[in-house]
Amino acid sequence: MIQMDITDIPFFVDAFDAIVCNHVLEHVIDDRNALAELLRVLKPAGWTILQVPMSLSLDKTHEDFPVTTTQGREETFGQNDHVRIYGKDYVSRLEQAGFKVDIFDWRVEAESFGGSGNLYGLNEDECVYSVQ
């Protein structure tokens, strides 16, 4: 395991076939730079899963960078170490970074994956964002 700054990943271009980044980007001040770094180290035919907490009631991601205290972040973003709440524009943010996005809605996909029975205990309101 390597601890690193996701905005300055210490690996060469096209280093990885796959990347899983689960509930990380909401903690990163410069998530656009983090996305650029993830794309940089992902092989052209590679894939990544980029999950974030999301508010489906927000059309646009809410960021308020002057909020820096743990209490302020708790009140603003719902958790003291978050710096944003992603909205419905998340897919366009990924596409602007250069990713091709495939939204996997496990609730309507193959029953063998989990389907309506939710065999894997997934969040009822969350799709999986697989990007290339």
Residue pairs with C-beta under 8 A, 6 or more apart in sequence:
2 10
4 10
6 21
6 24
6 25
6 28
6 34
6 37
6 38
7 28
7 30
7 33
7 34
7 37
8 37
9 37
9 38
9 40
9 41
11 41
12 41
13 40
13 41
14 41
14 42
14 43
14 44
14 46
15 41
15 42
15 43
16 41
16 42
16 43
16 46
17 43
17 45
17 46
17 47
18 46
18 47
18 48
19 38
19 41
19 42
19 46
19 47
19 48
19 49
20 48
20 49
21 38
21 48
21 49
21 50
21 51
22 49
22 51
23 51
23 52
23 53
24 34
24 52
25 31
25 34
25 35
25 50
25 52
25 86
26 52
26 53
26 77
26 79
26 82
26 83
26 84
26 85
26 86
27 81
27 82
27 83
28 34
28 83
29 65
29 83
31 84
31 93
32 93
32 96
32 97
35 50
35 93
35 94
35 97
35 98
35 99
36 97
36 98
38 48
38 50
39 97
39 98
39 99
42 48
42 132
45 132
46 132
47 130
47 131
47 132
48 99
48 130
48 131
48 132
49 128
49 129
49 130
49 131
50 94
50 99
50 129
50 131
51 126
51 128
51 129
52 86
52 90
53 78
53 82
53 85
53 86
54 85
54 86
54 87
54 88
54 90
54 126
55 62
55 85
55 86
55 87
56 88
56 125
58 85
58 86
58 87
58 88
59 87
59 88
59 89
60 87
60 88
60 89
61 84
61 85
61 86
61 87
61 89
61 90
61 93
62 76
62 77
62 84
62 85
62 87
63 83
63 84
64 76
65 83
67 73
67 76
67 77
70 80
70 81
71 80
73 79
73 80
73 81
73 82
73 83
74 80
77 83
77 84
77 85
78 85
86 93
90 129
91 101
91 103
91 129
94 101
94 129
94 131
95 101
99 131
99 132
100 131
100 132
101 129
101 130
101 131
102 129
102 130
102 131
102 132
103 127
103 128
103 129
103 130
104 127
104 128
104 129
104 130
105 127
106 113
106 114
106 115
106 120
106 122
106 127
106 128
107 115
107 116
107 124
108 115
109 115
111 117
113 119
113 120
114 120
114 122
118 124
